[in-house]
Amino acid sequence: MVSSTRFSASAEYHLKHRAAERSFRLQAEAILSRLSPIDMPVLDLGCGTAPLWPFLDRLGLQGVGADYDLAMLQGATRRAGPRFALAAAEHLPFKDESFGAVTSLGLFEYLRAPLVVLRELRRVLRPGGRLHITVPYARARYRRALSVVNPLVSLLRRNDPFDLAAGSPPDVPAASTWAASCRFALERPDFIVPQVLPWPLDRYLPRLATVLGDRASSAWATILLLTLVKVDRVA
């Protein structure tokens, strides 16, 4: 199993700073508002260095984190102890119907086969279980910029709904169709506006990013939060 990725070099930064970043904090708070004790155990897919876990612990929510990057998981263990698994999202080492909910913040836009992953998450979710994911919104300037910087990615991804380089998706109707193909129903979409400064300025000028992000303005990186529910049939 490959355990080193392009994200390995940023593991230390993520461990020290990710949980406090405005963008991540707003996503975490929005997702936690949709979780309750009946969702336990929770699977945090693409957990990275476990920045979500202080939020989960605050509500007494228990579960497991999974990630493909060993350096990230080492950071997660330093933060929250031994409750993480090194695993590919396409082949999770968990039994069928093991979890009441899955969280996945900022992962699906990087997956090579998101539909395969969605079917795997359906397998490990209990009946009626919910999947909470965040991805950059279709009209975010961040997404359009990536479509210019790295257009060849779209050829490899074949225009899947969460392709960052495609420039347009995901939008709510596109995400709903995508989910229905794997027998999930789109229960609730929301939008999060974390900042108006593009990366990496938001990283190196966090105070300014926070101040500007509190103002009503068009956003650089609007984020789409989707809650999908596992169903037997999709109408």
C-alpha positions in Angstrom: 0.0 0.0 0.0 1.3 3.5 -0.9 1.6 5.5 2.2 3.4 8.6 1.0 1.6 11.2 -1.1 2.0 14.8 -2.2 0.3 15.8 1.0 3.0 14.2 3.2 5.2 17.4 3.2 2.4 19.5 4.6 1.6 17.1 7.5 3.4 19.2 10.1 1.6 22.4 9.0 -1.7 20.6 9.1 -1.1 19.3 12.5 -0.2 22.7 13.9 -2.6 25.0 12.0 -5.4 23.2 10.1 -7.9 23.0 13.0 -7.7 26.8 13.5 -8.0 27.8 9.9 -11.2 29.7 9.2 -12.2 27.6 6.3 -11.8 24.3 8.1 -13.4 25.6 11.3 -16.6 26.7 9.5 -16.8 23.3 7.7 -16.3 21.4 10.9 -18.9 23.4 12.8 -21.4 23.0 10.0 -20.9 19.2 9.8 -21.0 18.8 13.6 -24.4 20.6 13.6 -25.7 17.6 11.6 -24.2 14.9 13.9 -25.6 13.3 17.0 -24.8 10.4 19.3 -27.1 8.1 17.3 -24.6 8.5 14.4 -21.8 6.7 16.3 -19.4 5.3 15.4 -18.4 8.0 12.9 -15.9 7.4 10.1 -13.8 10.4 9.3 -12.5 9.6 5.8 -9.5 11.5 4.6 -8.9 12.5 8.2 -5.4 13.9 7.6 -3.9 14.9 10.9 -7.3 14.7 12.6 -8.2 18.4 12.8 -11.9 17.3 13.1 -11.3 15.3 16.2 -11.2 18.1 18.8 -14.6 19.1 17.5 -15.9 15.4 17.6 -14.5 15.0 21.1 -16.2 18.1 22.3 -19.5 16.5 21.5 -18.5 13.1 22.8 -18.7 11.5 19.4 -16.6 8.4 18.9 -15.3 6.8 15.8 -12.4 6.0 13.5 -10.3 8.1 11.1 -8.9 6.7 7.9 -6.3 8.2 5.5 -4.0 7.1 2.7 -1.0 9.1 3.9 1.2 7.7 6.6 2.7 11.1 7.6 -0.7 12.5 8.0 -1.8 9.6 10.2 1.3 9.9 12.4 0.2 13.5 13.0 -3.3 12.3 13.7 -2.0 9.9 16.3 0.0 12.6 18.0 -3.1 14.7 18.2 -5.7 12.2 19.2 -4.2 8.8 20.0 -4.4 5.4 18.3 -7.8 5.5 16.6 -6.8 5.8 13.0 -6.4 3.4 10.1 -4.1 3.6 7.1 -6.4 2.7 4.2 -7.3 3.5 0.6 -10.7 5.1 0.3 -11.6 2.5 -2.4 -10.9 -0.5 -0.2 -11.8 0.3 3.5 -10.8 -2.3 6.1 -14.2 -2.2 7.8 -17.1 -4.6 8.0 -20.4 -3.9 6.2 -22.7 -1.5 8.0 -20.1 -0.5 10.6 -20.8 3.2 10.8 -23.8 5.5 11.5 -22.2 8.4 9.7 -19.2 9.3 7.5 -17.5 12.7 7.4 -15.2 13.7 4.6 -13.8 17.3 4.4 -12.1 18.3 1.2 -11.3 14.8 -0.1 -13.6 14.0 -2.9 -12.2 16.6 -5.3 -8.9 14.7 -5.2 -10.1 11.2 -5.6 -9.4 9.4 -8.9 -12.5 7.3 -8.7 -15.1 9.1 -6.5 -18.0 6.9 -7.6 -16.1 3.8 -6.5 -15.4 5.5 -3.1 -19.1 6.4 -2.7 -20.1 2.8 -3.3 -17.6 1.7 -0.7 -19.0 4.2 1.8 -22.4 2.9 1.1 -21.2 -0.6 2.0 -19.8 0.5 5.4 -22.8 2.7 6.3 -25.7 1.4 8.2 -29.2 1.6 6.6 -30.2 5.2 6.7 -26.6 6.3 7.5 -25.5 9.7 6.3 -22.4 10.9 4.5 -21.3 14.5 5.1 -18.8 15.9 2.6 -17.4 19.2 1.6 -16.1 20.2 -1.9 -15.4 23.5 -3.6 -18.6 25.0 -5.1 -19.0 25.2 -8.9 -18.9 29.0 -9.0 -15.9 29.4 -6.7 -13.1 31.4 -8.4 -10.7 28.9 -6.9 -12.2 26.2 -9.0 -12.1 28.3 -12.2 -8.4 29.1 -11.5 -7.5 25.5 -11.2 -9.2 24.7 -14.5 -6.7 27.1 -16.1 -3.6 26.0 -14.1 -4.1 22.3 -14.5 -6.5 21.5 -17.4 -5.0 18.1 -18.1 -6.4 16.7 -14.9 -9.9 16.8 -16.4 -8.8 14.5 -19.2 -7.7 11.9 -16.6 -10.7 12.4 -14.4 -13.1 12.2 -17.4 -15.2 15.1 -16.1 -16.4 13.4 -12.9 -18.7 15.6 -10.8 -16.1 16.6 -8.3 -13.2 17.3 -10.6 -11.4 20.5 -9.3 -9.9 21.2 -12.7 -13.2 21.0 -14.7 -14.1 24.5 -13.8 -17.8 24.1 -13.4 -19.0 21.1 -11.3 -20.0 20.3 -8.7 -23.3 22.1 -8.4 -26.3 20.9 -6.4 -28.2 19.2 -9.3 -25.0 17.6 -10.6 -24.1 16.3 -7.1 -27.7 15.0 -6.7 -27.5 13.0 -9.9 -24.0 11.7 -9.0 -25.2 10.5 -5.6 -28.4 8.9 -6.9 -26.3 6.7 -9.3 -24.8 5.1 -6.1 -28.2 4.9 -4.3 -27.7 7.9 -2.1 -30.3 10.7 -1.8 -29.2 14.3 -1.5 -30.8 15.3 1.8 -29.4 18.8 2.4 -27.0 21.1 0.6 -25.5 24.2 2.2 -22.9 26.8 1.2 -20.0 27.9 3.3 -18.1 31.1 2.5 -14.8 30.9 4.4 -12.7 33.7 2.8 -12.1 36.0 0.0 -8.3 35.6 -0.2 -6.9 32.9 -2.4 -4.5 30.2 -1.2 -1.7 30.7 -0.2 -2.5 34.2 1.0 -5.1 32.9 3.4 -2.3 30.7 4.9 0.3 33.5 5.3 -2.1 36.3 6.0 -4.7 34.5 8.2 -5.8 37.6 10.1 -6.5 39.6 7.0 -8.3 36.6 5.5 -10.5 36.4 8.6 -11.4 40.1 8.5 -12.2 40.0 4.8 -14.1 36.8 5.1 -16.4 38.4 7.6 -17.5 40.9 5.1 -20.3 40.3 2.6 -18.5 39.9 -0.7 -18.0 37.4 -3.5 -15.9 34.5 -2.3 -12.7 33.1 -3.6 -13.5 29.6 -2.3 -17.1 29.0 -1.6 -17.6 25.5 -0.3 -20.5 23.1 -0.9 -21.5 21.0 2.0 -23.6 17.9 1.1 -25.4 15.5 3.3 -26.3 12.3 1.5 -28.4 9.5 3.0 -28.1 5.8 2.2 -31.4 4.6 0.7 -32.6 1.4 -0.9 -34.0 3.2 -3.8 -33.8 6.8 -5.1 -37.0 8.3 -6.5 
